[in-house]
Amino acid sequence: MLRSLLLAPFATLLAAADRAPLPEVPARAETAPVTDSKGDRADDPAIWRNPDDPTKSLVISTDKKAGIAIHDLAGRLLSFQPLGDLNNVNLRNNVRIAGRKATLVAASDRSDKDVPLLHLFRLDPAGPTLSRSAPSPRPRGRPMASASIAAAAGSTPSWCIRKA
């Protein structure tokens, strides 16, 4: 009985919180639908911050049914590569690629459910383009790109989510 009396105020607060309207947060910019795939499947952006001019930063995202895109901060599509069912894009700056420091971009590929792949790219912000290396098999399970990119960059991921 005492336990019920102590929990009653919290239950009332939780019930009231469910009914409270959520504030609206308007977007300052929005991308157009990313491709001609069946429905807009834009997902999982990674933001590359231009260290010399932050206004020229880039948004890299996937279309879950078509490939990988690069947008400017106003939402304009600058580049698109049709590569299949890509998902979970992430990036890491200052990674040594072919002897030079560059930005490494990774995206998981779910086109073949039996053999999931990880696509690795080098970002050329001047293009802007993504130079693709050969896709590589990912570890067992379905690790997200952020954990996979850390492994590709030779460091430990800060977190890792695996899907069964």
Secondary structure as GFF3:
##gff-version 3
##sequence-region A 1 164
A	DSSP	alpha_helix	2	19	.	.	.	ID=ss1
A	DSSP	beta_strand	42	48	.	.	.	ID=ss2
A	DSSP	three_ten_helix	54	56	.	.	.	ID=ss3
A	DSSP	beta_strand	58	63	.	.	.	ID=ss4
A	DSSP	beta_strand	67	72	.	.	.	ID=ss5
A	DSSP	beta_strand	77	82	.	.	.	ID=ss6
A	DSSP	beta_strand	86	97	.	.	.	ID=ss7
A	DSSP	beta_strand	100	109	.	.	.	ID=ss8
A	DSSP	beta_strand	117	124	.	.	.	ID=ss9
A	DSSP	beta_strand	129	132	.	.	.	ID=ss10
A	DSSP	beta_strand	136	137	.	.	.	ID=ss11
A	DSSP	beta_strand	142	143	.	.	.	ID=ss12
A	DSSP	alpha_helix	145	152	.	.	.	ID=ss13
A	DSSP	beta_strand	162	163	.	.	.	ID=ss14
###
